[in-house]
Structures are given as structure tokens and as C-alpha cells.
Amino acid sequence: MATRREFIRLSLAALAGAGVGTIPFFPAYATQPALGKLVSYAGTPNPHGAFEQMYWLSGDCLSQPITSVVGAPLPVGGSHKTSKSLTVMHFNDLHNMISLPHKKKGTTHRFSQIVQIVEERRENAGHDDIVLLLSGGDDHTGSVYDELVGWTPTEYVVDPAYSVYTVAGVDGAAIGNHELDRGAAVLQKGIRDAARFPVLSANLYGSKSLESGQDYYPAVIGVTKGMRVGLVGLTTPVDTHVNTKDDPDLTVGSPVQAIKNLLPELGKHVDVIVILSHCGYGLSKNCSGKAGAARFLGEGDVMIAQAAGESASCPVLVVGGHTHTPLNANGLESKNVVGGVAILQAGGRGSHLGEARLSLGKNGGVVDARLHTLKKRDQRVAKGRAKYASLEQDFDYDKKFERTFVAPLLKQLEGKLAGVIGQVSGHPDVSDKAVVAKRYTQEMALANYMNDSLVARSKYFPGGPVDISLFNATGFSSGIPTSGPLTFQDWYDVMPFADTVVVVDMTGKQIGQMLKSNAKRLVRPEELAGDNPVDPSGYVSRGFLHFSKGLRYAVSLNNSAQKATVSDVTIHGRPLRSVAGQTFRVAMNSYVAAGAYGESWNGNPIGAGVVGEIPGYDVTKLAKLDTGLVYRNEIIAHIKETNKVSPDTGARLDGRLKVK
């Protein structure tokens, strides 16, 4: 089989979004199969990947069990009787962080590090060794590269993630929840234009734009070196943008039900099944993670692995995603084998590349698993210093890949990233240090500025101005420079996710109930100093909210989260009791408006280390207007209007929240 380097000539046309989209690639089914059946089509695998043949499968995996596969005859197996090995190289939740430009530290080449490791494995593979490269989903949303995707199909330039995945030899990817942030029509554009590998979900259905059996598939069967590998995709029902105005019937069904319906039949036709599950890892049914990071999952990978072990007649692996959990760092851990099925996950945002090896001899099973830590760049650290060996150097990544495929993307972004949107007046309260120290524990100047800016921008909103704005603490990824020019890149680093602005009507009483819930979500002083301290520099997914200046209140921490109380609440200067029955227009980001399932604004117990099973306030029951306006873009527009971020323009502490 030709190596990736022999396909280098395809580069620039693919990355520019020109040419590749005109090449027929994906099989299209004239009719959908009857219930209980899958249709197979002998199609084309990624020419840069590991598979020699591919059979694309289409059908409904949710309504009832699959009992047969019709269409193109599937390959006859037998490799499970021979001594072959399958190496699965896997990553998840890269969030378009292909590379990370930094003015002082230099550029971290995350995806090109992955490419170098995988290519070495493939080039050194023996006659009976197969090396796959797979993504567990959430390949989009979270970096400056998102700006090349656009917000509508007409704004689309290129899908950076799927473009580089193709030429890197990715063999399959799950649809994660963030794949749908910009709508199914934009995702369809990226798939058709740039993805030359199967994009998979067995439990997503109903989209008017994204066509099952043409744009994405429940499963495929790839064949190489006589081994038949079934790939299945799953999408989390949690945090996925469904039932939107533009795509009202888009729905995500039960991943466990899809596995139970699909795997008994699929297992008859393959030697091994790899489930690409963007559903999250947890040791219990409904949550996952360490202190400060536990999340509500619903049907996560433990339940999926259990169902897979009971359903399939061949070895199964689960390659997970969604919770950004690094599993099996130094070998497969027994707790990550459920029902005989190994669960894998490689952190998130380019922190790791996973590697697992499965032998298909008599005793089929995972014989090894590990994580490769991907290095960060910091060119300020000189050779010989203590940290030098742990930092990315030029020999750690594939420079030819970076130069040929990634550099053209950055070139297209240069103007956007470097564009100055305003000036920052010397002010330490907006720095990275201030944001990390305060976002989960107290009032924060940058949050004040952002929420007040959105209220000011709301004069342009459908339905008119809002009274209050809010934003969740986990949405603040960094601070900004404390003085000098402020660029698009600087502000993108603050809030990289693609939230839209949603307006809800809330009574004063409902706002008071939200504040009571918010008081129980603060990271408390004793948690920062305990035996298992919460790390405020990480992702503390309690859903703590910051508000605009129209809402002022005090929190008494008392001696536990359960006993935390709220007092002195005023809305535009009036005591809460006097406006309890009055209705206010409240602007929030779409993640919170959808219930923020990972942060429990949906009635579920507040997680992330909060003791006592305290139910969160349920935002999902409120009537909503999704303005379609991008939250980040509205703040940038305000900065451009005022041309200044300073205490005079609202970047200051004013006592709107007092913690005692």
C-alpha cells in the first residue's frame, strides 16, 4: 500500500477546500434499508490510511435489532484463527487544536506530533501487524481554526480538522457533540469537502441536512492484511445541539440501545469491533472524573462496554471521548476492562495520543495500552534547563507534514488572528493569573466586562435590549494582556467555544432561585487547601455563573455547600422581594440555556465534587429565543465600538458579588 508521503501532492487543493470535494468518494444509498437490515456498499477507504477495502453500512440501528446485512457481499473472515495483531492509535477531543500559535512560547505542533508517532508505527509494522489511526470525536470547536469553517455553508472556507486527518491517514472518526455546534449543514459541507474517511454515529438521526448513509454511517467494515475490522460510532445525547430552529428533527438516541441492536449481527462479519464512543468515561452510571471535574453522562462508556461485551461474538474495544479523561497512561488498568471490553481514552485538547495493541490469536484481547504525552512548546527554555526535555523540540513533530498541510491553514488565518480589535489599559485584574484565581471563587473583572458588554450590545438583539447577562465560569479559558493592543487571537483564547446568545424571560423569583443554586457551586476555601485540592487552573465543571452589573448579591459560604445562602439581592437597584413577580429578559450562552448537562443547570445534582446530591436549578424549562448571534463575536463587536478595555469601560471589580 502507498504511504502517506506518496500522496503529498494532494495537499494544497484539499486544504483550500478546492478540488477534493469534487471527487466522488462516499457511497450514496438510493433507498434506506428496511427495519432490521443494514445495506452494505463496497466503497473506498481513506487512501492514506491502513485499510485496503471498505464496506460502508447504512440503516436504522435504534428502532429494532439488526438481523441481516444486504447489498454488497461482505468479506469472508478467518483472521481470528491466525496470529495477527491490531494496533489502535487513538485521540479524542482535539477541538481543532491542530497547532497552537503563541507569541512568546512559539507554536506547539500537536497534530504533527501525532503524525510522527503514527507514521513510525506504520512504517515499522510487520507483515501481520495492522496500525489504525482513529478519532473519538469532538474534532471541531475550540481553536482559531474554527474561523475557517464559518457559520454557514456560504461562509465555509475549509474544514481544517478533517482536511489534515485525511492526509494523516485517519481511518475513522466519531461525531462528537461539538461537531454540531455550527449546525448540521456546515458539518455536511466539511464532511463532503474534506473527509476521506468514514464519519460515524449509530445513534444520530433525523437531520434535514446531514444524511445518514451518505454523509455519516452507523458503522463500516475495513479490511487489511486479511483482517476485518468493524468501526462503530456513537454520539453523546448530553450536550449535543439538537432540535434547533434550523434542524428541528435532529435527535440523538440511546447509544446503549444502538450497540445492543447492532453488535450481534456485525460481530458475525468481522474479527474485531472498535467502538468510537463520544459518550464519556465514568466508573458509575451517571458521572465521571476527579475532584472538580465530574460530569453527568447518562449512558457512558462503562455501560456501553458492558452492553458490547454481552452483544458481540468477537473482541471489542471502546475508544472513548467527551470527558477528556486520560486512561491507561502506563498500561491497561483492570478497572477499564468491563465485560471483557477494554475502554480507552486519551485526555483531550491534544494532551495525549493513545496506543493499544490487541492480539487476535487464540487468546484474543488487549495485551498492552499506554498514552504518549504530547509536548508543549516553550522556546524561552534553553537546552540544559530542567524543563527542556519535557518541551516540544523540532525533532518531536513531522516538519514536512506541518509545512505542507498545516502551514497553509495558518497562512489563511494570519490576518484574522493578528487583527487588532482594541486597546487594553494597564490593568492586572484581566490577566491570566487573575482569571485562574477568581473565575470559580469570586467576582472577576473580565467576567464583569464581558457580561456588561453583552448587555450594551443587546440594543441590536431581536426583541430589544436585555436586563441581565450571564456566562459560566468554565467558559473563560484565559485572561488577556494587561496593556497594549488586543488582537482577535487574544480574545479567542478567552472564550474559544462557539456559543450563541440565547434570551430567556425570567421572573425575579426565578432569578433568585438561580442565585441560590449558584451559591452552592463556588469552589470553597477549604477545597483549595484539602487533601485532594480542587485545581482552579483546570476544568471545574460546577456551572458557577457570573452576571452583569444589573444583578447584585451576597453569598454566605457557611460551613458547607448545602448550607450556602444568598442575601442582599437587588435587580437594577431594587430589592428582590419588590420585583419577585416582574419579568426580566436574561441573555445567556447556548450551553447554559440547553441545561449545561455537564454542569447541572437541568435539575440534576450538582457534580464536580459538590457533596450532598444538591439538585441544580433547571434552566431547560424556561422559554427561550436563540438569537443566532455568536456570543464571542458580540463581545468583539463591542470592543471594536469602544476601542478600549479598561476600568473606565467596565473591566473592574464593583462589588456586584460579595462572598463572606
DAMOGI-V843043 format. One line per field, one symbol per residue. phi: phi as a letter, one per 40 degrees, with the letter a starting at -180 (. if undefined). psi: psi as a letter, one per 30 degrees, with the letter a starting at -180 (. if undefined). A space follows every 50 residues. Layout:
# DAMOGI-V843043
phi = ???
psi = ???
This chain:
# DAMOGI-V843043
phi = .ccdccbcccdcccccgbgccccdbccbccbcccdgbbbbbcbbcdcccc ccbabcbbiccbcaccbabbhcdcccchcccbcbbbbbcabafcfgccab cacbcgccbccccddcccccccccccdbbbbbbbbcgfcbgiaccdcccg bbdcccbacccccccdccgcciaccccccbdcgccccddccccbcbacbb acbbagccbcccgacabcabbbbafgcbbcbbbbbcccgccbfcccacbc abcccccdcccccdccccbbcabbccbcbgbacbcbaagbdgbcbcbgcc ccccccccccbcbbdbbbccagcfccbfdbhcccccbbggbcbbabgafg cabcabbbcbccbcicbaaabccccccaccccdgcdcdccbcbcccbccc ccccbcdccccccdccccccbibbcdaccbcddccccbcbbacbcccdcc cccccccccccdggcbcabaaccccccacbdcagcbcdddccccbccccb cbbbcbcdccccccccccccbcccdcccbccbcccccbcbccgdbbbccc bbabbbcfbaccccbbafcbbfgbddccbdcccbcbcacccccchfdcbg cbgcdcbfgcchfccccccccccbbccgccddccccccccccgabadcbh cacbgcbbbb
psi = kkleffgfffdeeeffgkeeffjkekkkkelkllkgkkkkkjaklkffaf kelkjkkkljgeelkkflklbkklkkafffflilkkkjkkllhfhgielj kkeeflkkieefeeeeeeeeeefgkaegkkjljkkglhfljflfffffel fleffkeljeefefeeffgkflkljleffgegleeeeeeeeeefkhlkkk kfgklfkfejjkgeellelljkkkhfkjkkkkkkkkfkgkjlhlefifgk lkakeeeeeeeeeeeeffglfkkjjjjifkkkfleglllakfgklkebja feeeeeeeefekglkkkjjlaefhkjkheglkkefgjkggkkkkkhblhg elklkkkkkhaeiklkfkklkjkkllkjffklkflefefflklfffljee eeeeeeeeeeeffeeeefkkfakkkjjffgleeeeeffeffakkeeeeee eeeeeefffflkfallekllkkeffjflalkflakkleeeeefeiflhkl kkklkkleeeeeeeeeeefffkklefffgaeikkjffajjifgkkkllff kklkkjebgleegklklhkkjhfkkeffgefkkkkkkllfeeegfiefgh hgflkkbhgkkghjklkjfffkkljjffkkeeeeeeeeeeefgkjlefgf ilkggfkkk.
